[in-house]
Amino acid sequence: MFELFKKWQTRHLSDPQRIILGIMLLVGAGLIYFLGDLLAPVFISVVIAYLLEGLVGLIHRFRIPRVAAVYIVFTVFMVGMIVMILWLIPLTVKQVTQLVQQLPGMLTTIQYSLIELPTRYPELISENQVQEVISFLNTGITTLGKRALTMSVASVVGLLHLVVYLVLVPFMVFFMLKDKHVILSWGRRFLPDNMDLTESVWQEANVQVTNYIRGKGWEQLIIWGISYAVFKALGLQFALLISLFVGLSVIIPYIGVTVMGFVMSLAAFVQWGWTTDFASAMLAYAIIQILDGNLLAPLLLSEVVNLHPVAIVVAVLLFGGLWGLLGLFFAVPLATLINAVIKGWMVKHELRPEGPQHVYP
């Protein structure tokens, strides 16, 4: 057993490049996991600056000074934030409020429909099964009401946090973009001189993650716009709210589409029942998802993220369990990073020459 462990250690941990990469990954994961709540504004600013850096670089390619490109991109970013704060968020909150107000009536409609099922399909559904489902729904609504009350009590603290984020995050994003090279040069002084493996892994992961986020961003906006136009034309209630979450659902592969399909069917059923309007809404949702999966996503993403579907589902479950909603959103980029690390680690081993082992400088 000791000899087996020694061989594994010699094979994988004798290379300083791998040790450096492993330490940096552990330190990064530790900072996010243990200090995530305290440094959340910093992490959010880093992510936003990372996303905006692509636009800055694109504008800079047209021989526009980097400082000017930063000001242009940051101005567009702030205008987008103002539009979201003054238009999108109030409109979304309004529809959420209407949904909460109509929730008891919607629950009553669902209960009446469920009670009729044993009469229509006595061979498939019993009254006991229907009563269990109704009891489950009542318990869920009660729990949801208690959570809403708790959230309303804590809304003052949440509002203060929101104000802090709205001030700190744009401030840090601006200086992270403007002084990018200064910040990176300062941080580079604390790192080892020879980091070839880490840099190669980062370069591959950076390309993959950037292309994935850019493609998913466009996919999300397009699906949101198409869904809103279709649902509005059909007369579906809460069209903006539902279409917004349909657009966001593309970020969570497989699971998001399934969950939103259930939500969509429930909303359409409560509004129309078993009618042609309900069938039209569900058919429209199915067509949107088919076009997204077979045309839009392949066109925007192509082979950007070469991960097996099982690996993607595992990443969604794992990171969603660790970091909640943010973990769900960043599950695929994090899985891409892990995949790049594994590939870099294995390639480093495979490139070693036969014969006596030597340590890379």
C-alpha positions in Angstrom: 0.0 0.0 0.0 2.8 2.4 0.9 4.7 1.5 -2.3 1.5 2.2 -4.3 1.1 5.6 -2.7 4.7 6.4 -3.3 4.4 5.6 -7.0 1.3 7.8 -7.2 3.1 10.6 -5.4 6.2 10.3 -7.7 4.0 10.3 -10.8 1.7 13.2 -9.9 3.3 15.3 -7.2 7.0 15.4 -8.1 6.5 18.2 -10.6 6.6 21.7 -9.1 4.3 23.0 -11.8 1.6 20.7 -10.7 2.1 21.6 -7.0 1.8 25.3 -7.9 -1.4 24.7 -9.8 -2.9 22.6 -7.0 -2.0 25.2 -4.4 -3.5 28.1 -6.4 -6.7 26.1 -7.0 -7.0 25.2 -3.3 -6.4 28.8 -2.2 -9.0 30.1 -4.7 -11.6 27.6 -3.7 -10.9 28.3 0.0 -11.4 32.0 -0.5 -14.6 31.6 -2.3 -16.0 29.0 0.1 -15.0 30.5 3.4 -15.0 34.2 2.6 -17.6 34.3 -0.1 -20.2 36.2 2.0 -17.7 38.7 3.3 -16.0 39.4 -0.1 -19.2 38.9 -2.2 -19.0 42.5 -3.7 -15.4 41.9 -4.7 -16.1 38.6 -6.4 -19.1 40.0 -8.2 -17.0 42.9 -9.4 -14.3 40.6 -10.6 -16.9 38.6 -12.6 -18.4 41.7 -14.1 -15.0 43.2 -15.0 -14.0 39.9 -16.5 -17.1 39.9 -18.7 -16.7 43.6 -19.7 -13.0 43.1 -20.5 -13.9 41.4 -23.7 -15.8 44.5 -24.9 -12.9 46.7 -23.9 -10.5 44.6 -25.8 -12.8 44.6 -28.9 -13.0 48.4 -28.9 -9.3 48.7 -28.2 -8.6 46.7 -31.4 -9.9 49.6 -33.5 -6.9 51.7 -32.3 -9.0 53.4 -29.6 -6.9 54.1 -26.4 -7.7 51.6 -23.7 -8.7 54.3 -21.2 -11.3 55.6 -23.8 -12.5 52.1 -24.4 -12.9 51.6 -20.6 -15.0 54.8 -20.3 -17.2 53.7 -23.3 -17.9 50.2 -21.9 -18.4 51.4 -18.4 -20.9 54.1 -19.5 -22.8 51.5 -21.5 -22.7 49.2 -18.4 -24.1 52.0 -16.1 -26.8 52.9 -18.6 -27.9 49.3 -18.6 -27.9 49.2 -14.8 -30.1 52.3 -14.7 -32.5 51.0 -17.2 -32.8 47.7 -15.3 -33.3 49.5 -11.9 -35.8 52.0 -13.2 -37.8 49.8 -15.7 -37.2 46.1 -15.6 -37.0 45.5 -11.9 -40.1 47.6 -11.0 -42.1 45.9 -13.7 -40.9 42.4 -12.6 -41.7 43.2 -9.0 -45.2 44.4 -10.0 -45.9 41.1 -11.8 -44.5 39.1 -8.8 -46.8 41.1 -6.5 -49.8 40.3 -8.8 -48.8 36.7 -8.8 -48.7 36.5 -5.0 -52.1 38.2 -4.8 -53.7 35.7 -7.2 -52.0 32.7 -5.7 -54.9 31.6 -3.4 -57.3 31.8 -6.4 -54.9 29.8 -8.5 -54.5 27.2 -5.8 -58.4 26.9 -5.6 -58.6 26.4 -9.4 -56.0 23.6 -9.2 -57.8 21.9 -6.3 -61.1 21.9 -8.2 -59.4 20.4 -11.2 -57.7 17.7 -9.1 -60.9 16.8 -7.4 -62.5 16.1 -10.8 -59.8 13.7 -11.9 -60.9 10.6 -9.9 -64.4 10.9 -11.5 -62.9 11.2 -15.0 -60.2 8.6 -14.7 -61.2 6.3 -11.8 -58.9 3.5 -13.1 -55.8 5.7 -12.9 -56.3 8.1 -10.0 -57.9 7.6 -6.6 -59.4 10.1 -4.2 -56.7 9.4 -1.7 -54.0 10.3 -4.1 -55.8 13.5 -4.9 -56.1 14.4 -1.2 -52.4 13.8 -0.7 -51.5 16.1 -3.6 -53.9 18.8 -2.3 -52.5 18.4 1.2 -49.0 18.8 -0.2 -49.9 21.9 -2.1 -51.5 23.5 1.0 -48.4 22.7 3.0 -46.2 24.2 0.3 -48.3 27.4 0.1 -48.2 27.8 3.9 -44.4 27.4 3.9 -44.1 29.8 1.1 -46.2 32.4 3.0 -44.0 32.0 6.1 -40.8 32.5 4.0 -42.4 35.6 2.3 -43.1 37.0 5.8 -39.5 36.4 6.9 -38.2 38.0 3.8 -40.4 41.0 4.3 -39.1 41.4 7.9 -35.5 41.2 6.6 -36.2 43.5 3.7 -34.7 46.5 5.4 -31.3 44.7 5.8 -31.6 43.5 2.3 -32.2 47.0 1.0 -29.1 48.3 2.9 -27.0 45.5 1.3 -28.5 46.4 -2.1 -27.5 50.0 -1.7 -23.9 49.0 -0.7 -23.7 46.7 -3.7 -25.0 49.4 -6.1 -22.3 51.8 -4.8 -19.3 49.5 -4.3 -19.7 47.1 -7.3 -19.6 49.8 -10.1 -16.8 51.6 -8.3 -14.6 48.5 -8.2 -15.6 47.4 -11.7 -14.4 50.7 -13.1 -11.0 50.6 -11.4 -10.5 46.9 -12.2 -11.0 47.7 -15.9 -9.0 51.0 -15.8 -6.1 49.6 -13.7 -6.1 46.0 -14.9 -2.4 45.8 -15.7 -1.4 47.6 -12.5 -3.5 45.2 -10.4 -2.3 42.1 -12.2 1.4 43.2 -12.0 1.0 43.8 -8.2 -0.6 40.3 -7.8 2.1 38.7 -10.0 4.8 39.7 -7.5 3.4 37.2 -5.0 3.4 34.3 -7.4 6.3 32.0 -8.5 8.3 32.9 -11.5 7.8 29.7 -13.5 4.0 29.0 -13.9 3.9 27.6 -17.4 1.3 24.9 -16.5 -0.9 27.3 -14.6 -0.8 29.8 -17.4 -1.6 27.3 -20.1 -4.5 26.0 -18.2 -5.8 29.5 -17.6 -5.4 30.4 -21.3 -7.5 27.4 -22.4 -10.1 27.9 -19.7 -10.3 31.6 -20.4 -11.0 31.0 -24.1 -13.6 28.4 -23.3 -15.4 30.3 -20.5 -15.4 33.6 -22.4 -16.9 32.1 -25.5 -19.4 30.2 -23.4 -20.6 33.2 -21.4 -20.8 35.4 -24.5 -22.8 32.7 -26.4 -25.1 32.0 -23.4 -25.6 35.8 -22.9 -26.9 36.2 -26.5 -28.9 33.0 -26.3 -30.6 34.2 -23.1 -31.5 37.6 -24.5 -32.9 36.1 -27.8 -34.9 33.4 -26.0 -36.3 36.0 -23.5 -37.3 38.3 -26.4 -38.9 35.6 -28.5 -40.7 34.1 -25.4 -42.1 37.5 -24.4 -43.3 38.3 -27.9 -45.0 34.9 -28.2 -46.5 34.8 -24.7 -47.8 38.4 -25.0 -49.4 37.6 -28.4 -51.1 34.5 -26.8 -52.4 36.7 -23.9 -50.6 34.7 -21.2 -50.7 36.4 -17.8 -47.3 37.4 -16.3 -45.8 37.2 -19.8 -42.8 39.3 -18.8 -42.0 37.4 -15.7 -42.4 33.9 -17.2 -40.4 34.9 -20.3 -37.6 36.3 -18.2 -37.3 33.0 -16.3 -37.5 31.1 -19.6 -34.5 33.1 -20.8 -32.6 32.6 -17.6 -33.4 28.8 -17.7 -31.0 28.3 -20.6 -28.1 29.0 -18.2 -29.0 25.8 -16.3 -28.7 23.0 -18.9 -31.4 20.4 -19.0 -32.8 21.1 -15.5 -33.8 24.7 -16.3 -35.8 23.7 -19.3 -37.6 21.0 -17.4 -38.5 23.2 -14.4 -39.7 26.0 -16.6 -41.8 23.6 -18.7 -43.6 22.6 -15.5 -44.1 26.3 -14.4 -45.2 27.2 -17.9 -47.8 24.4 -18.0 -49.1 25.3 -14.6 -49.5 29.0 -15.4 -51.3 28.2 -18.7 -53.5 25.6 -17.1 -54.6 28.0 -14.3 -55.5 30.7 -16.8 -57.2 28.6 -19.5 -57.7 25.1 -18.2 -57.8 22.2 -20.7 -58.5 24.4 -23.8 -57.0 25.1 -27.2 -55.3 28.2 -25.7 -53.5 26.0 -23.2 -52.4 23.6 -26.0 -51.2 26.6 -28.1 -49.1 28.0 -25.2 -47.5 24.6 -24.6 -46.9 24.0 -28.3 -45.3 27.5 -28.5 -43.0 26.7 -25.6 -42.0 23.4 -27.1 -41.2 25.0 -30.4 -39.1 27.7 -28.7 -37.1 25.0 -26.9 -36.7 22.9 -30.0 -35.4 25.9 -32.0 -33.1 26.8 -29.1 -31.6 23.3 -28.7 -31.3 22.5 -32.4 -30.5 25.9 -34.0 -29.7 28.7 -31.7 -27.5 27.0 -29.1 -25.4 25.1 -31.8 -25.0 28.3 -33.8 -23.9 30.4 -30.8 -21.9 27.8 -28.9 -20.8 25.3 -31.5 -18.1 23.2 -29.7 -17.2 25.8 -27.1 -17.8 23.5 -24.1 -16.9 20.0 -24.9 -18.4 18.4 -21.8 -20.5 15.2 -21.6 -24.1 15.8 -20.6 -23.7 13.7 -17.5 -20.7 15.9 -16.4 -22.9 19.0 -16.9 -25.7 17.6 -14.8 -23.3 16.6 -12.0 -21.7 20.0 -12.1 -25.2 21.7 -11.8 -26.1 19.5 -8.9 -22.8 19.9 -7.1 -22.2 23.6 -7.4 -25.9 24.4 -7.0 -25.8 22.5 -3.7 -22.6 24.3 -2.6 -23.5 27.9 -3.6 -27.2 28.0 -4.4 -28.4 30.1 -7.3 -24.9 31.5 -8.2 -23.6 27.9 -8.2 -26.3 27.0 -10.7 -25.4 29.9 -13.0 -21.7 29.2 -12.9 -21.8 25.4 -12.9 -20.8 25.0 -16.5 -18.0 27.6 -16.5 -16.6 26.0 -13.3 -16.9 22.5 -14.8 -15.0 23.9 -17.9 -12.3 25.2 -15.6 -12.0 21.8 -13.9 -11.9 20.0 -17.3 -9.1 22.4 -18.4 -7.1 21.6 -15.2 -7.5 17.9 -15.7 -6.4 18.1 -19.3 -3.4 20.3 -18.5 -2.4 18.0 -15.6 -2.6 14.8 -17.8 -0.9 16.4 -20.8 1.9 17.6 -18.6 2.4 14.0 -17.6 2.1 12.5 -21.1 4.7 15.0 -22.4 7.4 13.6 -20.1 10.1 11.7 -22.0 10.7 8.0 -21.4 13.5 7.0 -19.0 14.7 8.7 -15.9 12.3 11.4 -14.6 13.5 14.9 -14.2 12.0 18.0 -12.6 10.8 20.8 -14.8 12.6 24.1 -14.1 
